[in-house]
Structure formats: structure tokens, C-alpha cells
Amino acid sequence: MSASVGVSRQHARLSEGVRTGPHEGPEELLGETGEGRGVPDGSQARERPTVTRREFLLNALMITAFGATAVAIADAAIRFLIPPARPAGKAEATEIAKTDEVAPGAAKPFVYDQIQCLLINLNDGFRAFSRVCTHLSCNVDWDPGSHVFACPCHAGVFDANGRNIAGPPPKPLARVKLRVAGDKIIAGGWE
């Protein structure tokens, strides 16, 4: 209680113009001519605040970290809003497997046109799709029990025809054109 009384007395004395301590008031700073010791006039150069090496490095580190985070967030947002394009054009015809290499219901991975793909053997024939999920380009896996392609990254699900049926993928999987010649399965472009 005595501290608050002391503060209010000091405030009252200041408002009356009585000096209560060693601080200088505005009159002492300006002096008689109006040119103050602590207040620069137009002719005096202003002192620039100095930045220590530590402060500079910390500021540079924070700006760099903020910038890298902003770029990563922007990249993820753009990749989500504009998914990767499907493979385009006609790729060279390539033998990817023999008909007896893939058991019914099973899948065989292969690379076609520099893209990871899966060949699946279903009751009605062979199908092949790009393994690249249309959401954020993770590799999908074939689930032989439920006959779907599952993306482990964000729970995307595609049916046996490559159509997106669950999760965030916006488009179906890219399908590889196939033809069977004797006992050879040949990939011949993209649908």
C-alpha cells in the first residue's frame, strides 16, 4: 500500500513541476537556446542503430527459414490444386511380361516410358496402369484381396479400372495400352 501512495505522490509532484529525482525534464534537454543535448537539429547527423553480427545472423536465419517454409507450403498447395499431367504421346511398343508370369489376381511391376507401372491379371484379361498417384505422385500398390490400387501416402483408392473411388486423387490412373501376341504381353502407348 505504501508503494502505491508513494507513486501517486510522485505523480502529483511531477504534475506540479517539482523534480523528484535525478532525471532531467524537457527544459534541461533543450537548454536555453532550444538546441538540446539529446535532440538533434537538422544540421546534426542522425546516428544509425548498430546491428551486431549475432543479430544480423539471427535475422538472416529467421528470414531464410520463413522463406523456405513459405516455398514448401506454396509448392504443396500448387501440387494439390494442379495435379501432375498424365503421360502423353505414343511410347515405343515394349514387351513387359509373358502371360504365364502373372498369376490371376496378382500384379507385376514394370517400367514403361520411364514411368513405374503395374500389370494386373484379372479374370477378364490383363490391364496395366501407371503406379503414379494423381494426387501427389506417390506410388500406388495393388491389393489382390480387394482388387483395388491403394496409395499409402494419403489413402487414395483406385478400382481395377484405374478410376479414383476414394481419397484425394482428382483423376484416374494413366492406363497403358496392352496387346497380347502369343505368350507375350506388349505395352503400346497410353490411353
PyMOL commands that set and color helices and strands:
alter all, ss='L'
color gray80, all
select helices_A, chain A and resi 2-16+26-30+53-81
alter helices_A, ss='H'
color red, helices_A
select strands_A, chain A and resi 94-98+107-112+115-122+125-130+141-143+148-150+157-158+164-166+175-181+184-190
alter strands_A, ss='S'
color yellow, strands_A
deselect
rebuild
show_as cartoon
